[in-house]
Amino acid sequence: MKESRYIFMVKDNVTMAQSLDDHDAGDIVISLLHQGFTVSPYQVNAVDGKKALSIMESQRVSKPHQTSNYPWFGITPYAIANYYE
């Protein structure tokens, strides 16, 4: 499978992975922003949304001593990996 670039949308304790390769990615991101989500500065390449969330979580867990100003680093993601499937 081909890898895609994923961004993460965060609201409260919900983290969603969104592929930038989706044909309607812009519309989805705008809709989520209107719903109060924010765009995380963290991005990954992955084959699907579940893998993207797994990569993000492994990075967070592998660096527990790291302090960060990014609010999503301390959140255990509740994933909706493939939002529109």
N, C-alpha and C positions, 0 to 999 in steps of 0.2 A: 504494500500500500504506500501511497505517496504521503509524505509528511506535509502538514500545513502549519502556518504560523498561528498561534493562539494567544489571545489576550484574555484577561480575567476581569469580570465584572463583579463588583462586591457591593452588598447591601446587608447591613446587620451581620447575621451569621450565615448568609447565603453567598457562595462564590460560584460563579458560572464561567465555564470556559467557552469562548466564542472564536471560531475559526475565521481568520481574515480572508480566507479563500472562498467562503460561501458567497454565492452570487448576490445574496441579500444581506450581507454582513453589516453594511452601513445602516440599513433600515432597522435591523435588530438592535444594533448598538444605540442608535438614536432613541428607539422605543424604550430600551432599558434605562437610558439616562433620564428620560422623562418620568420613569417610575422610581427614580431616586437612587439608582445604582451609580457607582463611580468606577472609573477605569483604573485598574491596578497598573503600576509601572512595570510589572513583571510580565515577560512574554516568553513563550517556549515554542519549539518545533515539536510536533507530535503527530501520530497517525490518526488520533481521534480525541474527542473531548475528555474521555475517561483517562487516557494516558497523559494528557496535558495536566489534568488535576493531580494525577499520581506524581508526575515530575515536580510540580509545584510543592506538593506536600513533602516529598523526599528532600527537597532543598531546604525546607523549613525545619524538618526534623534533624537533618544532618548538621545544622548549624544552630543548635538550641542556645548556645552561649552568646550568639550575636544579638546585639540590641539594634533595633531598627525603628525608624520613624514611620514605616509603612504599616498602616493598621491591619492589613490583610496577613501579615506575617504571623500574627498570634492567633489567627482564626483557623479552626479545623473546618475545612470546607464541607458544606452540605451541597452536593453537586447536582446540578441538572445539566449533565454533560452534553446531551444532544437535545437541546431545548425544543427544536421544531420537528423532531422525528416522530 
